[in-house]
Amino acid sequence: MQKTLERMRAMGFEVVEVDTGEQARDYLMDAIPANATVGVSGSVSVRETGVMEVLEQRGQIVYSHWGVKPEDVEPLREKACAADVYLTSANALTKQGELILIDGAGNRVSAVAYGPKQVYFIVSHSKWVDGGYGTAIARIKRIACPPNARRQDKELPCAINNECDPDACTSDSMCRMTLSVNRAPRNRKMTMVFVKENLGY
């Protein structure tokens, strides 16, 4: 696992190691300028750190589509993609140091691929896999998707049977786009906050 982190640093990522979600929250509060606008993906890991509440208490402008009226979801996603800072997670981290993200709406993939100049990934140790891309996808389909689908009350095969069946997926499928980030993009800063405490799925 340490070799993975060393490789990521060599590939242009900033890597910060912390023990708990609370420590991740404190790091982010110190790192994010008080006048920066902050976009947030639909990440359980980010929410579990408590950083969103503390940012709002500080008077920060935070763009999050969670818990808003349906008609406000897309405008907030667009604003999040254009914010100064973006907070998200990844569904898996490979042994080679690739961050793998699966997306349904495309807002997170878009923001990470070509969005805010500063992106923070909050990634639990539990998302590291001892393998490559295929192992990461298997982990996502087996471990991450079922509880995430149930959280959103989606009637998908993974939610009902804990098994991925693409042919049986409805129009509500969460797995529509997959992004592999193996180097920090040019002219942008990507920081992975690697948390020993289990967060998210």
C-alpha positions in Angstrom: 0.0 0.0 0.0 2.9 2.4 0.8 4.3 1.6 -2.6 1.0 2.7 -4.2 1.2 6.0 -2.4 4.8 6.6 -3.4 3.9 5.8 -7.0 1.0 8.3 -6.8 3.3 11.0 -5.6 5.7 10.3 -8.5 2.7 10.6 -10.9 2.0 14.2 -9.7 -0.6 13.6 -6.9 -0.3 15.2 -3.5 -0.9 12.4 -1.0 -1.9 13.1 2.6 -2.3 10.3 5.1 -4.6 10.6 8.1 -6.1 8.1 10.6 -9.7 9.3 10.8 -12.4 11.1 9.0 -12.3 13.9 11.6 -8.6 14.4 10.8 -9.4 14.5 7.1 -12.0 17.2 7.9 -9.5 19.3 9.8 -6.9 19.0 7.1 -9.4 20.2 4.5 -10.5 23.1 6.6 -6.9 24.2 6.8 -6.2 23.6 3.1 -9.2 25.1 1.5 -9.1 29.0 1.4 -12.0 30.6 3.2 -13.0 32.6 0.1 -13.0 29.6 -2.2 -16.2 28.2 -3.7 -16.5 24.5 -3.1 -18.3 21.9 -5.2 -19.1 18.5 -3.8 -20.0 15.3 -5.6 -22.6 12.8 -4.2 -19.9 11.2 -2.1 -20.7 9.3 1.1 -17.1 9.4 2.1 -17.0 13.2 1.9 -20.2 13.6 3.9 -19.0 11.2 6.6 -16.0 13.4 7.4 -18.4 16.2 8.4 -16.5 18.8 6.3 -19.5 20.1 4.5 -21.2 21.3 7.7 -18.1 22.9 9.0 -17.5 24.7 5.6 -21.0 26.1 5.7 -20.6 27.2 9.3 -17.5 29.1 8.1 -19.7 30.9 5.6 -18.2 29.1 2.6 -20.2 28.8 -0.6 -20.8 25.1 -1.0 -22.5 23.6 -4.1 -24.0 20.2 -3.2 -27.0 18.6 -4.9 -27.9 16.3 -2.0 -31.2 16.9 -0.3 -32.4 19.6 -2.7 -35.5 19.9 -4.9 -35.3 17.8 -8.1 -35.3 20.9 -10.2 -32.3 22.3 -8.4 -30.1 19.2 -8.8 -28.7 19.9 -12.3 -28.0 23.6 -11.7 -26.1 22.8 -8.5 -24.1 20.0 -10.3 -23.1 22.5 -13.0 -22.0 25.1 -10.3 -20.0 22.4 -8.5 -18.1 21.6 -11.7 -17.1 25.2 -12.0 -16.2 25.8 -8.4 -12.7 26.7 -7.2 -12.3 23.5 -5.3 -14.0 20.1 -5.7 -14.5 17.4 -3.0 -15.1 13.8 -4.1 -14.0 10.3 -3.6 -13.1 7.3 -5.8 -14.7 3.9 -5.9 -11.4 2.1 -5.8 -7.6 2.7 -5.8 -5.5 0.2 -7.6 -2.1 -1.2 -6.6 -0.6 0.9 -9.4 -2.0 4.1 -8.0 -5.0 4.6 -10.4 -8.2 6.2 -9.0 -11.2 4.5 -10.5 -14.6 6.2 -10.5 -17.9 5.0 -11.8 -20.6 7.5 -12.4 -24.3 7.7 -13.4 -25.0 11.3 -14.2 -21.5 12.2 -15.3 -21.1 15.2 -13.0 -18.3 13.7 -11.0 -16.4 12.3 -14.0 -16.7 15.7 -15.7 -15.5 17.7 -12.6 -12.5 15.4 -12.1 -11.6 15.1 -15.8 -11.8 18.8 -16.6 -13.2 20.9 -13.8 -12.0 22.8 -10.7 -8.2 23.5 -10.5 -8.0 21.8 -7.1 -9.6 18.4 -6.5 -9.5 16.6 -3.2 -10.2 12.8 -3.1 -11.2 11.4 0.3 -10.3 7.8 0.0 -10.6 5.2 2.7 -7.9 2.4 3.0 -10.8 0.0 2.4 -10.9 1.1 -1.3 -7.4 0.0 -2.0 -7.2 -3.2 -4.1 -4.2 -5.6 -4.5 -4.5 -5.6 -8.3 -5.2 -3.5 -11.3 -8.2 -2.1 -13.2 -10.1 -5.4 -13.4 -9.7 -6.0 -9.7 -10.9 -2.4 -9.0 -14.0 -2.8 -11.1 -14.8 -6.2 -9.4 -14.5 -4.5 -6.0 -16.8 -1.7 -7.1 -19.5 -4.0 -8.5 -19.3 -6.4 -5.5 -18.8 -4.1 -2.5 -19.6 -0.5 -3.4 -22.6 -0.6 -5.8 -25.1 -2.8 -3.8 -25.2 -0.6 -0.6 -25.1 2.6 -2.6 -28.0 1.4 -4.8 -30.0 0.5 -1.6 -29.2 3.8 0.0 -30.9 5.5 -3.0 -33.8 3.1 -3.1 -32.9 1.9 -6.6 -34.5 -1.3 -7.8 -31.4 -2.6 -9.4 -30.0 -6.2 -9.5 -27.1 -5.2 -7.3 -29.4 -3.7 -4.7 -31.7 -6.8 -4.7 -29.4 -9.7 -5.3 -25.9 -8.2 -4.5 -25.0 -9.2 -8.1 -24.2 -7.0 -11.1 -26.4 -7.8 -14.1 -25.9 -5.1 -16.8 -28.6 -6.7 -19.0 -31.2 -6.5 -16.3 -30.4 -2.9 -15.2 -33.1 -0.4 -15.6 -32.9 3.2 -16.9 -31.9 4.0 -13.3 -28.5 2.4 -13.7 -25.7 4.0 -11.7 -22.9 2.6 -13.8 -22.8 4.6 -17.0 -19.3 6.0 -17.2 -16.0 4.9 -15.8 -12.9 7.1 -15.4 -9.4 6.0 -14.6 -7.1 8.7 -13.2 -3.5 7.5 -13.3 -1.7 10.9 -13.3 -2.6 14.3 -12.1 -3.7 16.4 -15.1 -1.6 19.2 -16.4 -2.1 22.6 -14.8 -4.4 21.3 -12.0 -3.8 20.0 -8.5 -5.1 16.7 -7.2 -4.8 15.7 -3.6 -5.7 12.3 -2.2 -6.5 12.3 1.5 -5.9 8.7 2.4 -7.9 7.8 5.5 -7.3 4.7 7.6 -10.8 4.7 9.0 -13.4 3.1 6.8 -15.5 5.7 5.0 -18.1 5.3 2.3 -18.5 2.1 0.3 
